[in-house]
Amino acid sequence: MDSAEKLRLAVIIGSTRTGRFGPTAADWFTARARRRHDLEVDVIDLAQAGLPAELNDLGDEVPEPVAALAPRLAAADAFVLVTPEYNGSFPAPLKTAIDWYYQEWHAKPVAFVSYGRESGGRQAVAQLRLVFTELHAVTIGNHIGLPSYWDRFAADGTWPRPSPDYEAAVKTTLDQLSWWATALRTARTTHPYSPEIWRSS
C-alpha cells in the first residue's frame, strides 16, 4: 500500500507518572499495529511532550509545545489512548492534553488500551468515552483491558506472557479502528466536518 493511502494512527501514552507501565503497554500494542500494511504509527508520549499543566484563556498565545504537537494530532486518522486507571478515573495530564485541542479530534475514531487493578481500567475508559463524545470523535466498541497487568510478566521479565486473548483483542480493536478510520477519512474528505453543521440556525 502506498504511504499516502495508509491510515495514520497516533498512539498516545497518557501517564506521566514515575515508574509508569504505559510505555511497556504502548510498545507491545504498537509492535502489533506496525505489522499491518494499512497503518502508519506515530507514538506520542505525554511525558515527553512538555504540555503545560494550566490551560490558556481564549485568545492567549498558544504555548510552543502545544503548537508543536497540534500538526501530529491533526494529521492522524485515528487515535489509540494508552491509559491507566487512577482512583476510578484516568490521569489528569491526559485530560489536560485532550483539552488543549479541539478540532484535531473531530470525526475521528478513538480506541483504548487500559490497565489497572481488577477492572483493567474499565472505569477510566468509560469516562474517556464521554469526553470524546463531546469532542465529536467516535469511540469504537472494542477496547483492550489489562487487569492486574503485573501478573502477566514472564520469568525473564518480558511482558506479557503469551496470551491468545490479548492477541485476539488487539486484532479486533485494530480491525474496528481501521474500518472507522477509513470510513471517517472518506467522509471528512467529501464533506469537511464542523460541529456548526448540526446546529439549527
Buried (B, 14 or more C-beta within 10 A) or exposed (E): EEEEEBBBBBBBBBBBEEEBBBBBBBBBBBEBBEEBEBBBBBBBBBBEBEBEEEEEEEEEEEBEBBEEBBEBBBEBBBBBBBBBBBEEBBBEBBBBBBEBBEBBBBBBBBBBBBBBEEBBBBBBBBBBBEBBEEBBBBBBEBBBBBBEBEEBEEEEEEBBEEEEEBEEBBEBBBEBBBEBBBEBBEEBEEEEBEEEEEEEE
